[in-house]
Each structure stands twice: as C-alpha cells, then as structure tokens.
C-alpha cells in the first residue's frame, strides 16, 4: 500500500492524500507537480526513475488506511540532478 507522504521532498509544500499535485516514483519518493515538471524533468533525483501522478486513495478507505505523516524533506541538489539528466541522454 502506498504511504501517501504528506509533503514534497524538495519544497516541502503540503500534498494531502487527495492532492492532484502529488507525483511519485516507484520507490514512493514524493514531489509536487511543479518541482517534478519544472525542476526535475519528471525524473526522480533519488533513484533516477520516472515521476508519475500519485494515485488517490478512495475517501472511504482513508480512515482505515491513513496517509503517512512522515515528512521527508531533502531539497534537491539541482546541479547534481541536471548532471545525472545529461548522462542519461
């Protein structure tokens, strides 16, 4: 089951369980749409995987299976990330 982390790892903006702005990779690294698209080019800076829209948990299930409250705030080193992107191409 997805953790549904509560914030963007880069900018720390709130991303509630039903957010339309949450993006994740296969390891559940979580970023807002703005950071994902504009800064990270939809590539996870942690694992190099694709960032895609995070699915929403059905409101009827959120009480039984709540979203995570664990905040992971690790601002991205954009120079290092851009270097990784260049190597991938």
Jmol script that loads the backbone (N, CA, C; Angstrom):
load data "model"
ATOM      1  N   UNK A   1       0.845  -1.170   0.000  1.00  0.00           N
ATOM      2  CA  UNK A   1       0.000   0.000   0.000  1.00  0.00           C
ATOM      3  C   UNK A   1       0.897   1.242   0.000  1.00  0.00           C
ATOM      4  N   UNK A   2       0.577   2.216  -0.822  1.00  0.00           N
ATOM      5  CA  UNK A   2       1.346   3.451  -0.892  1.00  0.00           C
ATOM      6  C   UNK A   2       1.294   4.210   0.426  1.00  0.00           C
ATOM      7  N   UNK A   3       2.409   4.824   0.789  1.00  0.00           N
ATOM      8  CA  UNK A   3       2.468   5.629   2.012  1.00  0.00           C
ATOM      9  C   UNK A   3       1.637   6.904   1.903  1.00  0.00           C
ATOM     10  N   UNK A   4       1.573   7.480   0.726  1.00  0.00           N
ATOM     11  CA  UNK A   4       0.928   8.779   0.517  1.00  0.00           C
ATOM     12  C   UNK A   4       1.570   9.823   1.430  1.00  0.00           C
ATOM     13  N   UNK A   5       2.846  10.072   1.192  1.00  0.00           N
ATOM     14  CA  UNK A   5       3.603  11.032   2.005  1.00  0.00           C
ATOM     15  C   UNK A   5       2.974  12.420   1.915  1.00  0.00           C
ATOM     16  N   UNK A   6       3.050  13.189   3.015  1.00  0.00           N
ATOM     17  CA  UNK A   6       2.286  14.425   3.132  1.00  0.00           C
ATOM     18  C   UNK A   6       2.879  15.680   2.499  1.00  0.00           C
ATOM     19  N   UNK A   7       4.148  15.625   2.052  1.00  0.00           N
ATOM     20  CA  UNK A   7       4.765  16.843   1.518  1.00  0.00           C
ATOM     21  C   UNK A   7       5.714  16.524   0.363  1.00  0.00           C
ATOM     22  N   UNK A   8       6.062  17.566  -0.379  1.00  0.00           N
ATOM     23  CA  UNK A   8       7.070  17.469  -1.435  1.00  0.00           C
ATOM     24  C   UNK A   8       8.444  17.374  -0.775  1.00  0.00           C
ATOM     25  N   UNK A   9       9.240  16.422  -1.225  1.00  0.00           N
ATOM     26  CA  UNK A   9      10.580  16.257  -0.662  1.00  0.00           C
ATOM     27  C   UNK A   9      11.459  17.470  -0.937  1.00  0.00           C
ATOM     28  N   UNK A  10      11.228  18.166  -2.032  1.00  0.00           N
ATOM     29  CA  UNK A  10      12.077  19.294  -2.393  1.00  0.00           C
ATOM     30  C   UNK A  10      11.639  20.596  -1.729  1.00  0.00           C
ATOM     31  N   UNK A  11      10.411  21.017  -1.939  1.00  0.00           N
ATOM     32  CA  UNK A  11       9.973  22.335  -1.448  1.00  0.00           C
ATOM     33  C   UNK A  11       9.126  22.272  -0.177  1.00  0.00           C
ATOM     34  N   UNK A  12       8.772  21.078   0.244  1.00  0.00           N
ATOM     35  CA  UNK A  12       8.031  20.836   1.490  1.00  0.00           C
ATOM     36  C   UNK A  12       6.585  21.346   1.475  1.00  0.00           C
ATOM     37  N   UNK A  13       6.040  21.614   0.280  1.00  0.00           N
ATOM     38  CA  UNK A  13       4.643  22.038   0.191  1.00  0.00           C
ATOM     39  C   UNK A  13       3.738  20.860   0.588  1.00  0.00           C
ATOM     40  N   UNK A  14       2.624  21.164   1.172  1.00  0.00           N
ATOM     41  CA  UNK A  14       1.675  20.140   1.609  1.00  0.00           C
ATOM     42  C   UNK A  14       1.055  19.412   0.412  1.00  0.00           C
ATOM     43  N   UNK A  15       0.997  18.073   0.532  1.00  0.00           N
ATOM     44  CA  UNK A  15       0.378  17.232  -0.500  1.00  0.00           C
ATOM     45  C   UNK A  15      -0.560  16.246   0.187  1.00  0.00           C
ATOM     46  N   UNK A  16      -1.780  16.688   0.513  1.00  0.00           N
ATOM     47  CA  UNK A  16      -2.723  15.794   1.194  1.00  0.00           C
ATOM     48  C   UNK A  16      -3.013  14.529   0.379  1.00  0.00           C
ATOM     49  N   UNK A  17      -3.587  13.539   1.012  1.00  0.00           N
ATOM     50  CA  UNK A  17      -3.828  12.233   0.373  1.00  0.00           C
ATOM     51  C   UNK A  17      -4.599  12.333  -0.935  1.00  0.00           C
ATOM     52  N   UNK A  18      -5.409  13.364  -1.090  1.00  0.00           N
ATOM     53  CA  UNK A  18      -6.228  13.503  -2.296  1.00  0.00           C
ATOM     54  C   UNK A  18      -5.696  14.573  -3.261  1.00  0.00           C
ATOM     55  N   UNK A  19      -4.439  14.951  -3.092  1.00  0.00           N
ATOM     56  CA  UNK A  19      -3.853  16.016  -3.907  1.00  0.00           C
ATOM     57  C   UNK A  19      -3.756  15.628  -5.378  1.00  0.00           C
ATOM     58  N   UNK A  20      -4.075  16.567  -6.234  1.00  0.00           N
ATOM     59  CA  UNK A  20      -3.910  16.414  -7.681  1.00  0.00           C
ATOM     60  C   UNK A  20      -2.475  16.765  -8.091  1.00  0.00           C
ATOM     61  N   UNK A  21      -1.701  17.308  -7.150  1.00  0.00           N
ATOM     62  CA  UNK A  21      -0.366  17.813  -7.448  1.00  0.00           C
ATOM     63  C   UNK A  21       0.757  16.861  -7.064  1.00  0.00           C
ATOM     64  N   UNK A  22       0.444  15.716  -6.479  1.00  0.00           N
ATOM     65  CA  UNK A  22       1.476  14.794  -5.997  1.00  0.00           C
ATOM     66  C   UNK A  22       1.993  13.885  -7.107  1.00  0.00           C
ATOM     67  N   UNK A  23       3.306  13.766  -7.165  1.00  0.00           N
ATOM     68  CA  UNK A  23       3.988  12.913  -8.138  1.00  0.00           C
ATOM     69  C   UNK A  23       4.896  11.966  -7.352  1.00  0.00           C
ATOM     70  N   UNK A  24       5.009  10.706  -7.820  1.00  0.00           N
ATOM     71  CA  UNK A  24       5.847   9.728  -7.132  1.00  0.00           C
ATOM     72  C   UNK A  24       6.647   8.893  -8.124  1.00  0.00           C
ATOM     73  N   UNK A  25       7.713   8.274  -7.606  1.00  0.00           N
ATOM     74  CA  UNK A  25       8.465   7.289  -8.386  1.00  0.00           C
ATOM     75  C   UNK A  25       8.112   5.915  -7.836  1.00  0.00           C
ATOM     76  N   UNK A  26       8.725   4.878  -8.347  1.00  0.00           N
ATOM     77  CA  UNK A  26       8.402   3.524  -7.908  1.00  0.00           C
ATOM     78  C   UNK A  26       8.864   3.235  -6.478  1.00  0.00           C
ATOM     79  N   UNK A  27       9.718   4.105  -5.930  1.00  0.00           N
ATOM     80  CA  UNK A  27      10.149   3.959  -4.538  1.00  0.00           C
ATOM     81  C   UNK A  27       9.350   4.870  -3.606  1.00  0.00           C
ATOM     82  N   UNK A  28       8.340   5.539  -4.146  1.00  0.00           N
ATOM     83  CA  UNK A  28       7.448   6.437  -3.427  1.00  0.00           C
ATOM     84  C   UNK A  28       8.086   7.759  -3.009  1.00  0.00           C
ATOM     85  N   UNK A  29       9.223   8.108  -3.616  1.00  0.00           N
ATOM     86  CA  UNK A  29       9.744   9.453  -3.418  1.00  0.00           C
ATOM     87  C   UNK A  29       8.636  10.375  -3.910  1.00  0.00           C
ATOM     88  N   UNK A  30       8.364  11.436  -3.191  1.00  0.00           N
ATOM     89  CA  UNK A  30       7.191  12.256  -3.465  1.00  0.00           C
ATOM     90  C   UNK A  30       7.578  13.706  -3.713  1.00  0.00           C
ATOM     91  N   UNK A  31       7.066  14.251  -4.807  1.00  0.00           N
ATOM     92  CA  UNK A  31       7.331  15.634  -5.180  1.00  0.00           C
ATOM     93  C   UNK A  31       6.045  16.284  -5.666  1.00  0.00           C
ATOM     94  N   UNK A  32       5.969  17.607  -5.549  1.00  0.00           N
ATOM     95  CA  UNK A  32       4.813  18.312  -6.103  1.00  0.00           C
ATOM     96  C   UNK A  32       4.972  18.368  -7.621  1.00  0.00           C
ATOM     97  N   UNK A  33       3.886  18.632  -8.296  1.00  0.00           N
ATOM     98  CA  UNK A  33       3.899  18.673  -9.769  1.00  0.00           C
ATOM     99  C   UNK A  33       4.850  19.754 -10.282  1.00  0.00           C
ATOM    100  N   UNK A  34       4.886  20.900  -9.614  1.00  0.00           N
ATOM    101  CA  UNK A  34       5.744  21.995 -10.069  1.00  0.00           C
ATOM    102  C   UNK A  34       7.217  21.589 -10.010  1.00  0.00           C
ATOM    103  N   UNK A  35       7.659  21.045  -8.867  1.00  0.00           N
ATOM    104  CA  UNK A  35       9.056  20.602  -8.759  1.00  0.00           C
ATOM    105  C   UNK A  35       9.336  19.480  -9.750  1.00  0.00           C
ATOM    106  N   UNK A  36       8.419  18.535  -9.838  1.00  0.00           N
ATOM    107  CA  UNK A  36       8.605  17.391 -10.723  1.00  0.00           C
ATOM    108  C   UNK A  36       8.773  17.827 -12.171  1.00  0.00           C
ATOM    109  N   UNK A  37       7.860  18.634 -12.645  1.00  0.00           N
ATOM    110  CA  UNK A  37       7.868  19.022 -14.064  1.00  0.00           C
ATOM    111  C   UNK A  37       8.914  20.079 -14.390  1.00  0.00           C
ATOM    112  N   UNK A  38       8.944  21.147 -13.608  1.00  0.00           N
ATOM    113  CA  UNK A  38       9.793  22.285 -13.945  1.00  0.00           C
ATOM    114  C   UNK A  38      11.258  22.097 -13.569  1.00  0.00           C
ATOM    115  N   UNK A  39      11.529  21.501 -12.417  1.00  0.00           N
ATOM    116  CA  UNK A  39      12.906  21.376 -11.953  1.00  0.00           C
ATOM    117  C   UNK A  39      13.524  20.021 -12.257  1.00  0.00           C
ATOM    118  N   UNK A  40      12.732  18.968 -12.070  1.00  0.00           N
ATOM    119  CA  UNK A  40      13.284  17.614 -12.129  1.00  0.00           C
ATOM    120  C   UNK A  40      13.066  16.912 -13.463  1.00  0.00           C
ATOM    121  N   UNK A  41      12.318  17.534 -14.358  1.00  0.00           N
ATOM    122  CA  UNK A  41      12.027  16.958 -15.688  1.00  0.00           C
ATOM    123  C   UNK A  41      11.408  15.562 -15.581  1.00  0.00           C
ATOM    124  N   UNK A  42      10.570  15.370 -14.549  1.00  0.00           N
ATOM    125  CA  UNK A  42       9.847  14.112 -14.288  1.00  0.00           C
ATOM    126  C   UNK A  42      10.764  12.916 -14.057  1.00  0.00           C
ATOM    127  N   UNK A  43      11.974  13.184 -13.558  1.00  0.00           N
ATOM    128  CA  UNK A  43      12.927  12.130 -13.207  1.00  0.00           C
ATOM    129  C   UNK A  43      13.256  12.277 -11.723  1.00  0.00           C
ATOM    130  N   UNK A  44      13.124  11.190 -10.982  1.00  0.00           N
ATOM    131  CA  UNK A  44      13.401  11.215  -9.550  1.00  0.00           C
ATOM    132  C   UNK A  44      14.886  11.475  -9.306  1.00  0.00           C
ATOM    133  N   UNK A  45      15.214  12.469  -8.476  1.00  0.00           N
ATOM    134  CA  UNK A  45      16.622  12.750  -8.197  1.00  0.00           C
ATOM    135  C   UNK A  45      17.271  11.711  -7.288  1.00  0.00           C
ATOM    136  N   UNK A  46      16.466  10.895  -6.643  1.00  0.00           N
ATOM    137  CA  UNK A  46      16.987   9.893  -5.711  1.00  0.00           C
ATOM    138  C   UNK A  46      17.338   8.582  -6.407  1.00  0.00           C
ATOM    139  N   UNK A  47      16.457   8.116  -7.304  1.00  0.00           N
ATOM    140  CA  UNK A  47      16.661   6.799  -7.915  1.00  0.00           C
ATOM    141  C   UNK A  47      16.794   6.848  -9.437  1.00  0.00           C
ATOM    142  N   UNK A  48      16.502   7.999 -10.041  1.00  0.00           N
ATOM    143  CA  UNK A  48      16.581   8.123 -11.495  1.00  0.00           C
ATOM    144  C   UNK A  48      15.356   7.597 -12.226  1.00  0.00           C
ATOM    145  N   UNK A  49      14.349   7.160 -11.459  1.00  0.00           N
ATOM    146  CA  UNK A  49      13.122   6.638 -12.060  1.00  0.00           C
ATOM    147  C   UNK A  49      12.160   7.729 -12.491  1.00  0.00           C
ATOM    148  N   UNK A  50      11.153   7.325 -13.210  1.00  0.00           N
ATOM    149  CA  UNK A  50      10.127   8.231 -13.719  1.00  0.00           C
ATOM    150  C   UNK A  50       9.229   8.713 -12.580  1.00  0.00           C
ATOM    151  N   UNK A  51       8.883   9.996 -12.599  1.00  0.00           N
ATOM    152  CA  UNK A  51       7.907  10.548 -11.667  1.00  0.00           C
ATOM    153  C   UNK A  51       6.565  10.624 -12.388  1.00  0.00           C
ATOM    154  N   UNK A  52       5.549  10.036 -11.772  1.00  0.00           N
ATOM    155  CA  UNK A  52       4.203   9.989 -12.350  1.00  0.00           C
ATOM    156  C   UNK A  52       3.194  10.471 -11.311  1.00  0.00           C
ATOM    157  N   UNK A  53       2.004  10.774 -11.777  1.00  0.00           N
ATOM    158  CA  UNK A  53       0.956  11.243 -10.877  1.00  0.00           C
ATOM    159  C   UNK A  53       0.647  10.162  -9.827  1.00  0.00           C
ATOM    160  N   UNK A  54       0.614  10.587  -8.564  1.00  0.00           N
ATOM    161  CA  UNK A  54       0.303   9.651  -7.483  1.00  0.00           C
ATOM    162  C   UNK A  54      -1.186   9.349  -7.494  1.00  0.00           C
ATOM    163  N   UNK A  55      -1.546   8.059  -7.441  1.00  0.00           N
ATOM    164  CA  UNK A  55      -2.970   7.725  -7.391  1.00  0.00           C
ATOM    165  C   UNK A  55      -3.578   8.158  -6.055  1.00  0.00           C
ATOM    166  N   UNK A  56      -4.863   8.410  -6.080  1.00  0.00           N
ATOM    167  CA  UNK A  56      -5.569   8.818  -4.853  1.00  0.00           C
ATOM    168  C   UNK A  56      -6.189   7.600  -4.187  1.00  0.00           C
ATOM    169  N   UNK A  57      -6.186   7.611  -2.885  1.00  0.00           N
ATOM    170  CA  UNK A  57      -6.856   6.559  -2.139  1.00  0.00           C
ATOM    171  C   UNK A  57      -8.331   6.928  -2.026  1.00  0.00           C
ATOM    172  N   UNK A  58      -9.201   5.973  -2.205  1.00  0.00           N
ATOM    173  CA  UNK A  58     -10.638   6.200  -2.112  1.00  0.00           C
ATOM    174  C   UNK A  58     -10.959   6.804  -0.739  1.00  0.00           C
ATOM    175  N   UNK A  59     -11.757   7.879  -0.704  1.00  0.00           N
ATOM    176  CA  UNK A  59     -12.081   8.518   0.576  1.00  0.00           C
ATOM    177  C   UNK A  59     -12.663   7.549   1.616  1.00  0.00           C
ATOM    178  N   UNK A  60     -13.364   6.526   1.172  1.00  0.00           N
ATOM    179  CA  UNK A  60     -13.929   5.557   2.103  1.00  0.00           C
ATOM    180  C   UNK A  60     -12.884   4.647   2.737  1.00  0.00           C
ATOM    181  N   UNK A  61     -11.685   4.626   2.196  1.00  0.00           N
ATOM    182  CA  UNK A  61     -10.603   3.768   2.715  1.00  0.00           C
ATOM    183  C   UNK A  61      -9.565   4.538   3.524  1.00  0.00           C
ATOM    184  N   UNK A  62      -9.558   5.867   3.431  1.00  0.00           N
ATOM    185  CA  UNK A  62      -8.510   6.657   4.063  1.00  0.00           C
ATOM    186  C   UNK A  62      -8.539   6.549   5.591  1.00  0.00           C
ATOM    187  N   UNK A  63      -9.711   6.356   6.184  1.00  0.00           N
ATOM    188  CA  UNK A  63      -9.776   6.222   7.642  1.00  0.00           C
ATOM    189  C   UNK A  63      -9.137   4.906   8.095  1.00  0.00           C
ATOM    190  N   UNK A  64      -9.440   3.834   7.385  1.00  0.00           N
ATOM    191  CA  UNK A  64      -8.884   2.532   7.733  1.00  0.00           C
ATOM    192  C   UNK A  64      -7.409   2.426   7.345  1.00  0.00           C
ATOM    193  N   UNK A  65      -7.036   3.061   6.239  1.00  0.00           N
ATOM    194  CA  UNK A  65      -5.669   3.030   5.722  1.00  0.00           C
ATOM    195  C   UNK A  65      -5.181   4.472   5.547  1.00  0.00           C
ATOM    196  N   UNK A  66      -4.832   5.140   6.639  1.00  0.00           N
ATOM    197  CA  UNK A  66      -4.490   6.564   6.573  1.00  0.00           C
ATOM    198  C   UNK A  66      -3.190   6.838   5.813  1.00  0.00           C
ATOM    199  N   UNK A  67      -3.105   8.049   5.320  1.00  0.00           N
ATOM    200  CA  UNK A  67      -1.884   8.509   4.661  1.00  0.00           C
ATOM    201  C   UNK A  67      -0.779   8.643   5.699  1.00  0.00           C
ATOM    202  N   UNK A  68       0.447   8.594   5.242  1.00  0.00           N
ATOM    203  CA  UNK A  68       1.603   8.743   6.122  1.00  0.00           C
ATOM    204  C   UNK A  68       1.675  10.164   6.679  1.00  0.00           C
ATOM    205  N   UNK A  69       2.255  10.284   7.846  1.00  0.00           N
ATOM    206  CA  UNK A  69       2.529  11.605   8.431  1.00  0.00           C
ATOM    207  C   UNK A  69       4.034  11.877   8.415  1.00  0.00           C
ATOM    208  N   UNK A  70       4.804  10.942   7.852  1.00  0.00           N
ATOM    209  CA  UNK A  70       6.268  11.037   7.801  1.00  0.00           C
ATOM    210  C   UNK A  70       6.689  12.064   6.742  1.00  0.00           C
ATOM    211  N   UNK A  71       7.326  13.117   7.195  1.00  0.00           N
ATOM    212  CA  UNK A  71       7.799  14.154   6.277  1.00  0.00           C
ATOM    213  C   UNK A  71       9.240  13.850   5.886  1.00  0.00           C
ATOM    214  N   UNK A  72       9.480  13.802   4.583  1.00  0.00           N
ATOM    215  CA  UNK A  72      10.828  13.617   4.042  1.00  0.00           C
ATOM    216  C   UNK A  72      11.158  14.906   3.298  1.00  0.00           C
ATOM    217  N   UNK A  73      12.027  15.725   3.890  1.00  0.00           N
ATOM    218  CA  UNK A  73      12.391  16.999   3.259  1.00  0.00           C
ATOM    219  C   UNK A  73      13.888  16.981   2.969  1.00  0.00           C
ATOM    220  N   UNK A  74      14.217  16.740   1.699  1.00  0.00           N
ATOM    221  CA  UNK A  74      15.603  16.692   1.236  1.00  0.00           C
ATOM    222  C   UNK A  74      15.699  17.545  -0.025  1.00  0.00           C
ATOM    223  N   UNK A  75      15.885  18.862   0.110  1.00  0.00           N
ATOM    224  CA  UNK A  75      15.974  19.693  -1.083  1.00  0.00           C
ATOM    225  C   UNK A  75      16.989  19.124  -2.083  1.00  0.00           C
ATOM    226  N   UNK A  76      16.612  19.155  -3.324  1.00  0.00           N
ATOM    227  CA  UNK A  76      17.396  18.552  -4.401  1.00  0.00           C
ATOM    228  C   UNK A  76      18.591  19.431  -4.757  1.00  0.00           C
ATOM    229  N   UNK A  77      19.733  18.804  -4.951  1.00  0.00           N
ATOM    230  CA  UNK A  77      20.913  19.474  -5.491  1.00  0.00           C
ATOM    231  C   UNK A  77      20.690  19.513  -7.004  1.00  0.00           C
ATOM    232  N   UNK A  78      20.213  20.642  -7.498  1.00  0.00           N
ATOM    233  CA  UNK A  78      19.833  20.730  -8.913  1.00  0.00           C
ATOM    234  C   UNK A  78      21.020  20.569  -9.866  1.00  0.00           C
ATOM    235  N   UNK A  79      22.186  21.027  -9.480  1.00  0.00           N
ATOM    236  CA  UNK A  79      23.356  20.857 -10.343  1.00  0.00           C
ATOM    237  C   UNK A  79      23.659  19.368 -10.508  1.00  0.00           C
ATOM    238  N   UNK A  80      23.620  18.630  -9.433  1.00  0.00           N
ATOM    239  CA  UNK A  80      23.869  17.183  -9.472  1.00  0.00           C
ATOM    240  C   UNK A  80      22.769  16.473 -10.273  1.00  0.00           C
ATOM    241  N   UNK A  81      21.513  16.913 -10.063  1.00  0.00           N
ATOM    242  CA  UNK A  81      20.395  16.303 -10.792  1.00  0.00           C
ATOM    243  C   UNK A  81      20.530  16.557 -12.298  1.00  0.00           C
ATOM    244  N   UNK A  82      20.842  17.789 -12.667  1.00  0.00           N
ATOM    245  CA  UNK A  82      20.990  18.113 -14.089  1.00  0.00           C
ATOM    246  C   UNK A  82      22.148  17.344 -14.715  1.00  0.00           C
ATOM    247  N   UNK A  83      23.204  17.115 -13.955  1.00  0.00           N
ATOM    248  CA  UNK A  83      24.330  16.312 -14.433  1.00  0.00           C
ATOM    249  C   UNK A  83      23.866  14.879 -14.705  1.00  0.00           C
ATOM    250  N   UNK A  84      23.050  14.342 -13.797  1.00  0.00           N
ATOM    251  CA  UNK A  84      22.501  12.986 -13.988  1.00  0.00           C
ATOM    252  C   UNK A  84      21.640  12.932 -15.247  1.00  0.00           C
ATOM    253  N   UNK A  85      20.820  13.971 -15.467  1.00  0.00           N
ATOM    254  CA  UNK A  85      19.959  14.002 -16.652  1.00  0.00           C
ATOM    255  C   UNK A  85      20.788  14.007 -17.935  1.00  0.00           C
ATOM    256  N   UNK A  86      21.881  14.744 -17.937  1.00  0.00           N
ATOM    257  CA  UNK A  86      22.744  14.805 -19.123  1.00  0.00           C
ATOM    258  C   UNK A  86      23.367  13.436 -19.413  1.00  0.00           C
ATOM    259  N   UNK A  87      23.734  12.710 -18.369  1.00  0.00           N
ATOM    260  CA  UNK A  87      24.338  11.395 -18.552  1.00  0.00           C
ATOM    261  C   UNK A  87      23.323  10.379 -19.097  1.00  0.00           C
ATOM    262  N   UNK A  88      22.040  10.560 -18.741  1.00  0.00           N
ATOM    263  CA  UNK A  88      21.003   9.644 -19.214  1.00  0.00           C
ATOM    264  C   UNK A  88      20.738   9.805 -20.705  1.00  0.00           C
ATOM    265  N   UNK A  89      20.982  11.000 -21.229  1.00  0.00           N
ATOM    266  CA  UNK A  89      20.691  11.271 -22.647  1.00  0.00           C
ATOM    267  C   UNK A  89      21.832  10.968 -23.492  1.00  0.00           C
TER     268      UNK A  89
END
end "model"
wireframe off; spacefill off
backbone 0.3
color backbone group
